Amino acid sequence: MVPTQQRRSGIPSTLDELNVSSVELLFTVTLLIGSVSVAVIASGDPELMAVVALSGVTVVLFGMALVRLSEYSRTTELSLF
């Protein structure tokens, strides 16, 4: 029987775990933004649609940049701290 270790905190211990957590969070946020945008489209307010679209694109691009930075630092073994 192989012993299993449980983490005591929710903080990722390696860059690989951090990268997986970042991708999961980005996917969840993208789904949330998609559902909010559908609700805003149903309301018919064009200004609100533009705000939601612009903020959604900004959040997704920023999240992708963080995921790429995490992946780059993991593959090149850079120390971020």
Rosetta blueprint (number, residue, H / E / L):
1 M L
2 V L
3 P L
4 T L
5 Q L
6 Q L
7 R L
8 R L
9 S L
10 G L
11 I L
12 P L
13 S L
14 T L
15 L H
16 D H
17 E H
18 L H
19 N H
20 V H
21 S H
22 S H
23 V H
24 E H
25 L H
26 L H
27 F H
28 T H
29 V H
30 T H
31 L H
32 L H
33 I H
34 G H
35 S H
36 V H
37 S H
38 V H
39 A H
40 V H
41 I H
42 A H
43 S H
44 G L
45 D L
46 P H
47 E H
48 L H
49 M H
50 A H
51 V H
52 V H
53 A H
54 L H
55 S H
56 G H
57 V H
58 T H
59 V H
60 V H
61 L H
62 F H
63 G H
64 M H
65 A H
66 L H
67 V H
68 R H
69 L H
70 S H
71 E H
72 Y H
73 S H
74 R H
75 T H
76 T H
77 E L
78 L L
79 S L
80 L L
81 F L
